[in-house]
Amino acid sequence: DVLVIGSNMIDLITYVDRMPVEGETIEAPDFAMGFGGKGANQAVAAARLGSRVSFISMVGHDNFGQQQLANFKANHIDVTGVGVGQKNSGAAPIFVDPSSDNRILIIKGANSELTPAVLDQHVDLLQHTKLIVLQQEIPLATNYHAIDLANQYHVPVLLNPAPANRDLDLAHVSRVDFFSPNETELATLTGMPTTTLTEIKAAAHHLIDLGVKNLLVTLGAKGVLWVCANDCQLIDAVKVQAVDTTGAGDSFIGSFAHYFAQGEDVPTALHHANAYAALTVTRRGTQKSYPTAEEVAQAYQP
Ligand code: ADP
C-alpha cells in the first residue's frame, strides 16, 4: 500500500508554430488536455504497477475537478482522501514550440486548499500504509504536518522536493526516510554546484550530514545516486531512445514507492524504478506513458 499526499493539475498543452507577441492573436496548430500534477502522476504510476494507492488531494469545484476524480477512479486509486475545494482546479497552461522547447505556467488553484487540517481528517490513511509520498506543489506546512504524523505513526515517508523551493526548511528533511531531489533541485537546496558526479556526491553528503537518512538523487539518463550514512551507490539508468522525458521524475518516484512498499530492499527498488522510468521516456505524454506491471514484464522479457 502507498499513500500519496499531493497535487493534481490539468495540463493545457498548446502546440505553437511560434509564440504570439504582445497584443497579437495567432492560430496554433494543435491543443491537448492531459491529467498531471506531481502527486497525481506518482499515484498513477504506483497504481498502474498494482499497488493499492490512496491519494490525499484537493480538486477544484469546476468540471476539471470531476474529470480528475474520474481519472483517479479509472486508475483504481482510492479517492476517500480527495476533497473538492472552493477554488478552480490546479492548471498548467503549457506552450510547446516546434523545437519542443516549452513555456509553462502553474496555477495552484485548489491545491493551495490542501491544508494541514485536511490531513487530520484522514489520519487513518496515514496510519495504515507502507509508505507516504510527498512533493512540493501543496503548502509546505502540509508537508511538515504529514512528516510529523508519519513520524508519530512510525510510517516511512519520502519527500520529493519538486519543484525546488528555497523556503523548504532543511530541519524537516532529517525526519524523512527518503529525500529525492534531481540534480537541479539538489543544487537549489544546498547552494552547491552539481555539474559533475564528484560535486553531486559532495552536495549529497552535505544533506547526509544534516541528518537525511536516504538520499536518492535522480540523474536523468545517468540513473540515480543512492547515498546513506554508510553507503553510496550509482545505479545506472537503462539505455533507451528517449522521445519524451516529461513526467520521468514522477514515474521514477511513483514506481520506487510501489517496489519499496512491496518489500524490496532500496537498491533493488531503485533498479526497478530506473527500468520503469526508462520505459516511460520511450513513450509520449505523462500519465499516458506510464506502463502497467504486465507491460513492464513484456518490455524486459529476456
Ligand atoms: P526529472 O524529471 O525530475 O528531471 P530525471 O530527469 O532525473 O527527473 O529522471 C528521473 C529518472 O528517470 C532517472 O533517474 C532515470 O531513472 C529515468 N530517466 C530519465 N531520463 C532518462 C533517459 N534519457 N534514459 C533512461 N532513463 C531516464
Residues whose N, C-alpha, C, O or C-beta is under 5 A from the ligand:
A	BS01	ADP	N182 T218 L219 G220 A221 G223 V224 A237 V238 V240 A242 T245 A248 G249 F252 A273 N274 A277 A278 V281
